[in-house]
Amino acid sequence: MGLWTLLEGFFLLANALAMLNEDRFLGPRGWSFSEVSGGGRAKSMKGQVIGLIYATQYLRFPLIFLNLAIILVKLVSG
């Protein structure tokens, strides 16, 4: 397992977190940002994970360009 494979794994995880929808998936399970930010539970593990999910959703457009770059690298390098 090389560095490139490890980076691809983290990139796939970031893509998966960016696709989660608050209204359809996160909200009904109690993972909405409003539930964590208001109660002072932002320092808990659940609050940290929800913050990570929202950070990846905020960076959705740069992820699109990174997807294109990785696809081009894969096409060129094989």
C-alpha positions in Angstrom: 0.0 0.0 0.0 1.6 3.2 -1.1 1.0 6.8 -0.4 -1.1 7.2 -3.6 -3.5 4.4 -2.5 -3.8 6.0 0.9 -4.6 9.4 -0.6 -7.2 7.8 -2.9 -8.8 6.2 0.1 -9.1 9.5 2.0 -10.4 11.1 -1.1 -13.1 8.5 -1.6 -14.1 9.0 2.1 -14.4 12.7 1.5 -16.6 12.1 -1.6 -18.8 9.8 0.4 -19.2 12.4 3.2 -19.9 15.2 0.8 -22.8 13.3 -0.8 -24.8 12.8 2.5 -28.0 14.9 2.5 -29.1 16.5 5.8 -32.8 16.4 5.0 -33.0 12.8 3.8 -30.3 11.0 5.7 -28.7 13.0 8.6 -31.7 14.7 10.1 -33.9 11.7 10.7 -31.0 10.0 12.5 -30.3 12.9 14.8 -27.1 14.0 13.0 -28.1 17.5 11.9 -25.8 20.4 12.6 -28.5 22.4 14.4 -28.9 19.7 17.1 -25.2 19.7 17.9 -24.3 23.4 17.6 -27.0 24.7 20.0 -26.6 22.4 22.9 -22.9 22.8 23.5 -22.2 19.3 22.4 -19.9 20.4 19.6 -16.9 19.0 21.5 -18.2 15.5 21.7 -17.2 12.8 19.2 -20.6 13.0 17.5 -20.2 16.8 17.2 -16.7 16.4 15.7 -18.0 13.9 13.1 -20.9 16.1 12.2 -18.5 19.0 11.8 -16.3 16.9 9.5 -19.4 16.0 7.4 -20.4 19.6 7.0 -16.8 20.7 6.2 -16.7 18.2 3.3 -20.1 19.3 2.1 -18.9 22.9 2.2 -15.9 21.9 0.0 -18.0 20.0 -2.5 -17.0 22.2 -5.5 -13.2 21.8 -5.0 -13.9 18.1 -4.6 -15.3 18.1 -8.1 -12.1 19.5 -9.5 -10.0 17.0 -7.5 -12.2 14.2 -9.0 -11.4 15.5 -12.5 -7.7 15.7 -11.7 -7.5 12.2 -10.3 -9.5 10.8 -13.2 -7.0 12.4 -15.6 -4.0 11.1 -13.6 -5.5 7.6 -13.7 -6.2 7.8 -17.4 -2.6 8.9 -18.2 -0.8 6.6 -15.8 -3.0 3.6 -16.3 
